């Protein structure tokens, strides 16, 4: 649910900004799907780059960015991505634990925020790669999560703009509304129904999973908004035209993919998390 946070009450998005959002989505969405379909090292490489970007933006938002801290985090996350991409998950976890400790030490006075950002980026990295690595249902599971998050985002945006009404949590995100939350939730259920209609999973379990992931995605969005408001930052960066930064664009996905992997892991184990999410 990405109703803009900082526009005046009742204001509509500038047409040029909306056009930029749509154009960026039309380029990035197909590219993401194509790389996700390819999987393997290509998907791992993209996820690693994005995770490094998430960590760097987080440090900027919380005012902890430095060459040493960003550089250390980049090396650790890149090493973790390389390890998990080639099946060395235990090594990746060890590298993450040791590297996280180093990052925390370098951060000094900002160690809590730096550690949180490192954990956030590392969780996004591991969950995104591990869900896709399921050879049977990895791509379907990844697409399910992506589409649920996108539907929640888009449904929330347009329902909130067209219906309006009471604010969801004005102190954290002044523009988000209950109508947007419900619109995004309903759109996510439509994704589950579409998958079931195509024979990919059973309807009732997918509806339940999509409901969980939609709520988690919305909470991830609010979490990032709360962090930005805490540090009086509007956008995490200006990397993506019309959308802000990677954190702004992927806050919901990071939360959703982590919970999706946990669900899949609890049902089918580390290497079949995709099947655990989709097969009931």
C-alpha positions in Angstrom: 0.0 0.0 0.0 2.1 2.9 -1.2 -0.1 5.9 -0.9 2.4 8.8 -0.8 3.3 9.9 2.7 4.2 13.5 2.4 1.6 15.1 0.1 -0.9 17.7 1.6 -4.2 16.2 2.8 -6.6 15.7 -0.1 -4.0 16.4 -2.7 -3.7 14.1 -5.8 -0.4 12.9 -7.2 1.0 15.1 -9.9 0.4 13.6 -13.3 4.0 13.7 -14.2 4.9 11.7 -11.0 2.1 9.2 -11.7 3.4 8.8 -15.2 7.0 8.2 -13.9 5.7 5.6 -11.5 3.9 3.7 -14.2 6.8 3.9 -16.7 9.2 2.7 -14.0 6.9 -0.2 -13.2 6.5 -1.1 -16.8 10.3 -1.4 -17.2 11.2 -2.9 -13.8 8.4 -5.5 -13.4 9.0 -7.4 -16.6 12.8 -7.3 -16.0 12.3 -8.7 -12.5 10.0 -11.4 -13.7 12.4 -12.4 -16.5 15.4 -12.7 -14.1 13.2 -14.5 -11.5 12.3 -17.0 -14.2 15.9 -17.5 -15.2 16.7 -18.1 -11.5 20.1 -19.5 -10.6 23.1 -17.2 -10.3 21.4 -14.4 -12.3 18.6 -14.1 -9.7 21.1 -14.4 -6.9 23.2 -11.7 -8.4 20.2 -9.3 -8.7 19.1 -10.0 -5.2 22.6 -9.5 -3.8 22.9 -6.1 -5.6 19.5 -5.0 -4.3 20.3 -6.2 -0.8 23.5 -4.1 -0.8 21.4 -1.2 -2.0 18.9 -1.7 0.8 21.6 -1.7 3.4 23.3 1.4 1.9 20.0 3.3 1.8 19.1 2.3 5.4 22.4 3.7 6.6 21.7 7.0 4.8 18.2 7.2 6.3 19.3 6.6 9.9 22.3 8.9 9.5 24.9 6.2 9.9 26.4 6.1 6.4 30.2 6.1 6.2 32.7 4.6 3.7 33.9 2.1 6.2 30.5 0.9 7.3 29.0 0.8 3.9 32.0 -0.9 2.5 32.1 -3.6 5.2 28.4 -4.3 4.8 28.8 -4.5 1.0 31.6 -7.1 1.3 29.7 -9.2 3.8 26.4 -9.2 1.9 28.1 -9.9 -1.4 29.9 -12.8 0.2 26.7 -14.1 1.7 25.0 -13.9 -1.7 27.8 -15.8 -3.4 27.7 -18.5 -0.8 24.0 -19.1 -0.8 23.8 -19.0 -4.6 26.1 -21.9 -4.8 24.6 -24.0 -2.0 26.8 -23.0 0.9 24.0 -21.9 3.2 25.8 -22.7 6.5 28.8 -20.7 5.3 26.6 -17.8 4.3 25.0 -17.8 7.8 28.4 -17.9 9.5 29.7 -15.1 7.3 26.5 -13.1 8.1 27.0 -13.6 11.9 30.6 -12.6 11.9 30.1 -9.8 9.4 27.1 -8.5 11.3 29.3 -8.3 14.4 31.9 -6.3 12.5 29.4 -4.0 11.0 28.0 -3.4 14.5 31.4 -2.6 15.9 32.2 -0.1 13.1 28.9 1.7 13.6 29.7 2.6 17.2 27.1 5.1 18.4 24.6 4.0 15.7 25.2 0.3 16.3 21.5 -0.6 17.0 20.3 1.0 13.7 23.2 -0.4 11.7 22.6 -3.9 13.1 18.9 -3.6 12.3 19.6 -2.5 8.8 22.1 -5.3 8.2 19.7 -7.9 9.5 17.0 -6.4 7.3 19.1 -6.6 4.1 20.5 -10.0 5.0 17.0 -11.4 5.6 15.8 -10.1 2.2 18.9 -11.7 0.6 18.5 -15.1 2.1 14.8 -15.5 1.9 14.6 -14.2 -1.8 17.2 -16.6 -3.0 16.1 -19.6 -0.9 12.5 -19.4 -2.0 13.6 -19.4 -5.7 16.0 -22.2 -5.2 13.2 -24.7 -4.8 13.5 -26.5 -8.2 9.9 -27.6 -8.3 7.8 -24.6 -7.1 10.4 -21.9 -6.5 9.4 -19.7 -9.4 5.7 -20.1 -8.7 6.2 -19.3 -5.1 8.3 -16.2 -5.9 5.8 -15.0 -8.4 3.0 -15.5 -5.9 4.7 -13.4 -3.3 5.6 -10.7 -5.9 2.1 -10.5 -7.2 0.5 -10.4 -3.8 2.8 -7.6 -2.8 2.2 -5.7 -6.0 -1.6 -6.2 -5.8 -1.6 -5.0 -2.2 0.5 -1.9 -3.3 -1.6 -1.1 -6.4 -5.0 -1.9 -4.8 -4.1 0.2 -1.8 -2.9 3.1 -3.9 -6.0 3.4 -6.0 -8.6 2.5 -3.4 -7.1 5.0 -1.0 -7.0 7.7 -3.6 -10.5 7.1 -5.0 -12.4 6.4 -1.7 -10.3 8.1 1.0 -11.8 8.1 4.5 -10.3 7.6 7.9 -6.5 7.4 8.2 -4.9 4.1 9.0 -2.0 5.4 11.2 -1.7 9.2 10.7 1.2 9.7 13.1 3.4 7.3 11.0 2.0 7.6 7.5 -0.5 10.5 7.1 -1.8 9.6 3.7 -2.6 5.9 4.2 -6.2 5.1 4.8 -8.3 2.2 5.9 -10.0 2.1 2.5 -6.5 1.7 0.9 -5.7 -1.1 3.3 -8.9 -3.0 2.5 -8.5 -2.3 -1.2 -5.0 -3.8 -1.2 -6.2 -6.7 0.9 -9.0 -7.5 -1.5 -6.6 -7.3 -4.5 -4.3 -9.8 -2.9 -7.1 -12.3 -2.5 -7.8 -11.9 -6.2 -4.2 -13.0 -6.9 -4.7 -16.2 -4.8 -8.0 -16.9 -6.7 -6.1 -16.4 -10.0 -3.4 -18.9 -9.1 -6.0 -21.5 -7.9 -8.0 -21.0 -11.1 -4.8 -21.8 -13.1 -4.3 -25.0 -11.1 -1.4 -23.7 -9.1 -2.3 -24.5 -5.5 -5.6 -24.9 -3.7 -8.0 -22.0 -3.3 -8.6 -21.9 0.5 -4.9 -22.3 1.6 -3.8 -19.8 -1.0 -6.4 -17.3 0.1 -5.1 -17.7 3.7 -1.5 -17.4 2.7 -2.2 -14.3 0.5 -4.1 -12.7 3.4 -1.2 -13.2 5.7 1.3 -11.9 3.2 -0.8 -8.9 2.3 -1.1 -7.9 5.9 2.6 -8.5 6.4 3.5 -6.5 3.3 1.4 -3.6 4.6 3.1 -3.8 8.0 6.5 -3.7 6.2 5.4 -0.6 4.5 4.4 1.0 7.7 7.6 -0.1 9.4 9.7 1.7 6.8 7.5 4.8 7.0 8.0 4.8 10.8 11.8 4.7 10.4 11.8 7.5 7.8 9.5 9.6 10.0 11.8 8.9 13.0 14.7 10.5 11.1 12.6 13.1 9.2 13.4 11.6 5.7 10.9 11.6 2.8 12.5 9.1 0.4 15.2 6.6 1.1 16.8 7.8 -2.2 15.9 8.9 -5.7 17.1 5.8 -7.5 13.8 4.8 -9.0 11.9 7.5 -10.9 8.5 8.2 -9.3 9.1 5.7 -6.5 12.0 6.9 -4.4 14.6 4.4 -3.4 14.8 0.6 -3.0 13.6 0.8 0.6 10.6 2.7 -0.6 9.8 0.2 -3.3 10.6 -3.0 -1.5 9.6 -2.5 2.1 6.5 -4.7 1.7 8.3 -7.3 -0.4 11.1 -7.8 2.2 8.6 -8.5 5.0 6.4 -10.7 2.8 9.2 -12.8 1.3 10.7 -13.4 4.8 7.3 -14.6 6.1 6.7 -16.6 3.0 10.1 -18.4 3.4 9.3 -19.1 7.1 5.9 -20.7 6.2 7.6 -22.8 3.4 10.5 -23.7 5.7 8.2 -24.9 8.5 6.2 -27.1 6.2 8.8 -28.5 3.7 12.3 -27.5 5.0 15.1 -25.2 3.9 15.5 -26.3 0.3 11.8 -26.8 -0.6 10.3 -23.6 0.9 8.6 -22.8 -2.4 6.7 -26.1 -2.3 5.9 -25.5 1.3 4.3 -22.2 0.4 2.3 -23.4 -2.6 1.5 -27.1 -2.1 -1.1 -27.9 0.5 
